[in-house]
Every structure is written in C-alpha cells, then in structure tokens.
Amino acid sequence: MPTKKEKFDVKKGLEELQKIYDWFDKNEDANPQEQLAKIKEAAPLIKQLRAQLKDIENEFIEVKKDLDLE
C-alpha cells in the first residue's frame, strides 16, 4: 500500500483487483478460508480505488467548470 505522500496507482490497483477476480473465477470450489483471505485482500484495494476515482472525478468536474467559464 502506498504511503500518504504517494498517489495510489489506479491502473495497478485495477490490475491487482482483476487478479483477485480471476482467482475467484478459476477457484470456484476454494475453501471458505481461502475465499475470505482473497476478500480481505480486495477490500482495501476497492476502498482506495473508490477514493482515487472520486478524486479524479472531482478534478474533471473542476476542469469542466473552468472550461465552461471561458
């Protein structure tokens, strides 16, 4: 996980989340403990991705506002 000073890399986060998704797709019969471990791995990624994507969305909104004023 990145430190507070580092920006979370959305592309890398999405790639990691895709790997977890693929694991579930290939391991449908995995035991619950393994599944829970993967869910715990995915949860902070999802949280960071949501936050970072919200920040990006807000930046786009600001740029659009600036363009609309011109």
Backbone as CSV, one residue per row, in Angstrom:
resi,resn,N_x,N_y,N_z,CA_x,CA_y,CA_z,C_x,C_y,C_z
1,MET,0.840,-1.187,0.000,0.000,0.000,0.000,0.880,1.244,0.000
2,PRO,0.467,2.243,-0.742,1.274,3.453,-0.790,1.165,4.243,0.506
3,THR,2.191,5.037,0.775,2.128,5.914,1.939,1.222,7.086,1.599
4,LYS,0.949,7.922,2.599,0.056,9.059,2.368,0.609,10.010,1.312
5,LYS,1.948,10.139,1.243,2.549,11.061,0.292,2.486,10.527,-1.136
6,GLU,2.442,9.208,-1.297,2.399,8.606,-2.616,0.957,8.566,-3.121
7,LYS,0.800,8.788,-4.416,-0.523,8.640,-5.025,-0.783,7.167,-5.284
8,PHE,-1.980,6.740,-5.045,-2.367,5.366,-5.342,-2.468,5.231,-6.852
9,ASP,-1.818,4.222,-7.410,-1.816,3.995,-8.856,-3.076,3.217,-9.231
10,VAL,-4.012,3.904,-9.861,-5.299,3.304,-10.209,-5.110,2.107,-11.135
11,LYS,-4.261,2.260,-12.127,-4.052,1.164,-13.081,-3.533,-0.089,-12.371
12,LYS,-2.548,0.080,-11.507,-2.005,-1.071,-10.771,-3.057,-1.654,-9.830
13,GLY,-3.833,-0.794,-9.199,-4.890,-1.262,-8.312,-5.931,-2.081,-9.050
14,LEU,-6.310,-1.608,-10.234,-7.280,-2.349,-11.046,-6.705,-3.681,-11.514
15,GLU,-5.417,-3.691,-11.837,-4.771,-4.940,-12.245,-4.767,-5.948,-11.094
16,GLU,-4.469,-5.478,-9.885,-4.481,-6.360,-8.718,-5.886,-6.888,-8.451
17,LEU,-6.866,-6.016,-8.567,-8.250,-6.430,-8.358,-8.674,-7.445,-9.416
18,GLN,-8.223,-7.257,-10.642,-8.526,-8.210,-11.713,-7.916,-9.574,-11.409
19,LYS,-6.706,-9.590,-10.854,-6.064,-10.859,-10.483,-6.897,-11.595,-9.428
20,ILE,-7.406,-10.844,-8.469,-8.235,-11.454,-7.427,-9.529,-11.985,-8.039
21,TYR,-10.132,-11.200,-8.910,-11.354,-11.634,-9.597,-11.094,-12.912,-10.388
22,ASP,-9.989,-12.924,-11.119,-9.635,-14.109,-11.909,-9.429,-15.325,-11.012
23,TRP,-8.829,-15.103,-9.836,-8.625,-16.204,-8.894,-9.976,-16.814,-8.515
24,PHE,-10.959,-15.962,-8.192,-12.288,-16.469,-7.837,-12.920,-17.209,-9.011
25,ASP,-12.715,-16.687,-10.211,-13.274,-17.318,-11.401,-12.701,-18.723,-11.608
26,LYS,-11.422,-18.890,-11.304,-10.751,-20.179,-11.508,-10.878,-21.119,-10.315
27,ASN,-11.208,-20.587,-9.159,-11.232,-21.377,-7.926,-12.603,-21.335,-7.261
28,GLU,-13.621,-21.630,-8.031,-14.987,-21.569,-7.507,-15.194,-22.495,-6.313
29,ASP,-14.432,-23.567,-6.264,-14.595,-24.547,-5.188,-13.581,-24.365,-4.062
30,ALA,-12.916,-23.225,-4.006,-11.931,-22.978,-2.950,-12.629,-22.988,-1.595
31,ASN,-11.864,-23.327,-0.578,-12.475,-23.370,0.750,-12.755,-21.947,1.251
32,PRO,-13.679,-21.823,2.179,-14.091,-20.500,2.660,-12.945,-19.671,3.242
33,GLN,-11.976,-20.319,3.877,-10.856,-19.567,4.445,-10.036,-18.893,3.340
34,GLU,-9.816,-19.609,2.237,-9.087,-19.025,1.111,-9.889,-17.885,0.491
35,GLN,-11.180,-18.087,0.360,-12.034,-17.050,-0.208,-12.030,-15.798,0.667
36,LEU,-12.118,-16.007,1.969,-12.102,-14.879,2.893,-10.783,-14.118,2.803
37,ALA,-9.685,-14.835,2.690,-8.378,-14.185,2.566,-8.327,-13.305,1.318
38,LYS,-8.876,-13.790,0.223,-8.893,-13.005,-1.015,-9.806,-11.788,-0.884
39,ILE,-10.928,-11.954,-0.208,-11.839,-10.827,0.007,-11.160,-9.764,0.864
40,LYS,-10.437,-10.206,1.893,-9.709,-9.256,2.745,-8.606,-8.552,1.964
41,GLU,-8.032,-9.228,0.997,-7.019,-8.623,0.134,-7.660,-7.590,-0.799
42,ALA,-8.856,-7.881,-1.279,-9.533,-6.997,-2.225,-10.131,-5.761,-1.559
43,ALA,-10.589,-5.882,-0.335,-11.315,-4.790,0.319,-10.536,-3.472,0.358
44,PRO,-9.279,-3.456,0.809,-8.571,-2.171,0.816,-8.302,-1.630,-0.590
45,LEU,-8.116,-2.526,-1.546,-7.934,-2.086,-2.934,-9.186,-1.371,-3.427
46,ILE,-10.333,-1.963,-3.156,-11.603,-1.364,-3.574,-11.783,0.000,-2.914
47,LYS,-11.472,0.080,-1.641,-11.611,1.339,-0.906,-10.706,2.418,-1.509
48,GLN,-9.462,2.051,-1.786,-8.532,3.020,-2.368,-8.943,3.411,-3.782
49,LEU,-9.384,2.441,-4.557,-9.823,2.740,-5.922,-11.013,3.689,-5.915
50,ARG,-11.966,3.446,-5.051,-13.134,4.340,-4.961,-12.702,5.762,-4.636
51,ALA,-11.819,5.893,-3.641,-11.372,7.219,-3.220,-10.607,7.919,-4.335
52,GLN,-9.696,7.198,-4.965,-8.892,7.803,-6.021,-9.755,8.176,-7.227
53,LEU,-10.679,7.305,-7.595,-11.560,7.607,-8.726,-12.471,8.792,-8.416
54,LYS,-12.891,8.921,-7.173,-13.701,10.082,-6.776,-12.878,11.359,-6.904
55,ASP,-11.611,11.302,-6.480,-10.730,12.461,-6.622,-10.560,12.840,-8.093
56,ILE,-10.373,11.839,-8.935,-10.219,12.089,-10.369,-11.492,12.701,-10.938
57,GLU,-12.634,12.162,-10.529,-13.915,12.710,-10.988,-14.044,14.179,-10.582
58,ASN,-13.685,14.488,-9.343,-13.768,15.870,-8.868,-12.855,16.792,-9.670
59,GLU,-11.671,16.301,-10.026,-10.761,17.101,-10.844,-11.366,17.367,-12.224
60,PHE,-11.981,16.351,-12.812,-12.638,16.538,-14.110,-13.754,17.573,-14.009
61,ILE,-14.515,17.526,-12.945,-15.600,18.492,-12.743,-15.033,19.907,-12.668
62,GLU,-13.930,20.078,-11.946,-13.306,21.400,-11.838,-12.806,21.893,-13.193
63,VAL,-12.187,21.011,-13.959,-11.705,21.389,-15.291,-12.882,21.792,-16.170
64,LYS,-13.957,21.026,-16.103,-15.146,21.345,-16.905,-15.712,22.709,-16.509
65,LYS,-15.762,22.978,-15.201,-16.253,24.283,-14.745,-15.390,25.404,-15.297
66,ASP,-14.070,25.214,-15.250,-13.155,26.225,-15.776,-13.381,26.440,-17.266
67,LEU,-13.594,25.374,-18.000,-13.823,25.487,-19.441,-15.155,26.162,-19.740
68,ASP,-16.153,25.879,-18.926,-17.469,26.483,-19.134,-17.448,27.986,-18.865
69,LEU,-16.534,28.437,-18.021,-16.433,29.858,-17.708,-15.758,30.641,-18.822
70,GLU,-14.989,29.967,-19.647,-14.254,30.664,-20.716,-15.125,30.927,-21.910
